[in-house]
Amino acid sequence: MARQANLKWKIEVDTTPSTTATFAEVKGIESVSWDMAEEVQEGYFLSDGGFGYSDVTAGRLNITLSGKRVDGDTGQDYIIGKIGKWGTDRKTDLRLTNLTTLDKFTIPSSFEITSPYGGDAEGLEEFEVVFHSDGAWVASA
């Protein structure tokens, strides 16, 4: 059984979402967490003797990027520049490239800035953002 290091992802954000896409790598990332927020409809039919059923009817992918703040990094600076802005200002594409297979995935997203700064006095500034998929994600070239 093989285990895989989590070092296989290149993470980029579109810094010009209202025009032709310009992707910039988001640097300083130490951790990537994938969370499938799926909707499950459950119930019980009398005709099934009280045994239940479940159907997964929808889903949304949430990707959390955590690490250290890198001032001057185009990807991080784009995200930080959206503090205090809402709605369409928080929509962009996230692109993930699997460095092992070279597969690319583009994920239309809204992003939530959960930690733009902060941390311990002796440490480096923290950085964390969550990208919530906004529609279907697609394999891209």
Buried (B, 14 or more C-beta within 10 A) or exposed (E): EEEEEEEEBBBBBBBEBEEEBEBBBBBBBEEBEEEEEEEEEEEEEEEEEEEEEEEEEEEBBBBBBBBBBBEEBBBBBBBBEBEEEEEEEBBBBBBBBEEEEEEBBBBBBBBEBEBBEEEEEEEEBBBBBBBBBBEEBEEBE
